[in-house]
Amino acid sequence: MAITVPQSESYQYQDVKVLYVEDEMFTREKLLRVLKRRFSDVHVAIDGEEGFQLYNQHFPDLIIVDIKMNQMDGLAMIEKIRMLSDKVQIIVTTVHDDNQIFIQSIENSVNHFILKPIDLEQFLLAIQKSVYQIQLNKKLSNIDPLTKCINRFIFEEILSREISRSERYSRPFSILLFEVDCFKKINTYLGHQKGDEVLATISTIVQQRIRESDIFARWGGEEFILLTPETNSRGASVLGESILSLINSFAFPKIGTVTCSFGITEFSPDKKKAELILEAEEALFKSKQNGNNCVTVFSEEKGGK
């Protein structure tokens, strides 16, 4: 049974889904009141079998589960869930204080182990630590591990929101798509480790140059993409030239100079996300045709100028 809580309330932990599995009614109702005051999305099961079904329906971030229950016990449920996810945080509650249960909990990567009767302060501390880890995992999953900028998936989500905002308020923004020139040669002759160092360094250079409001992401391979709110194509071109110059002036160890080619497009009303990206790609292709290491702004008349 899923618990529906009015969305108008203010919750301590936003955007965290909870699954609570407990067969003893008094304990369940008591702890449920604590959870409902802190989370907006709480689902409750009375045994491991129902808990596993709810897990597959709702994919919670945090699971709080008793060990001994009818049907499927907590450890059996946890074992099945761990085969599907190693990220979900799990808090185990139990009246059984024996080594075998503790060892099984460790083997199933239980994050917190709390004895009954539950000490509320200890329980809330376990929740706090679990939520912190959930938020950290979500943040890390949005970040490209090599370049430390956001990944393509998150960028596309942000781009969709920016298109809606721009259409609603008639505000400009531009896209800069750029690629490291001759990157395959770096990997071939100097090795992939040196290529990775180049990508990480370029990412650092760009992130130090752009504004806090700009959105920078790894687009794929040796390509990066930059969304610049409140910026028309002329302003984006100036930014692109500035980034190009900074990269050109950096002495990459054992390589020397590395260059990049840029393609820029400005959003206009009714332009779709796929169309915007295609325009940036066409402008980037024009830069490559012109000999690399340059900035091209998309033009509808010529496909680039």
HUTARA-V868216 format. One record per run of one state. SS is the DSSP state (@ for helix, = for strand, . for the rest). FROM is the first residue (numbers start at 1). LEN is the number of residues. Records with the same first field share a line. If there is no record, write none. Layout:
# HUTARA-V868216
SS=FROM-LEN ; FROM-LEN
This chain:
# HUTARA-V868216
.=1-1 ; 5-8 ; 22-3 ; 37-2 ; 46-2 ; 59-3 ; 67-7 ; 83-6 ; 95-4 ; 108-4 ; 116-4 ; 142-1 ; 144-6 ; 151-1 ; 170-3 ; 181-2 ; 191-1 ; 210-5 ; 221-2 ; 230-3 ; 250-2 ; 253-3 ; 257-3 ; 267-6 ; 290-5 ; 298-8
==2-3 ; 13-9 ; 39-7 ; 62-5 ; 89-6 ; 112-4 ; 143-1 ; 150-1 ; 173-8 ; 215-6 ; 223-7 ; 252-1 ; 256-1 ; 260-7 ; 295-3
@=25-12 ; 48-11 ; 74-9 ; 99-9 ; 120-22 ; 152-18 ; 183-8 ; 192-18 ; 233-17 ; 273-17
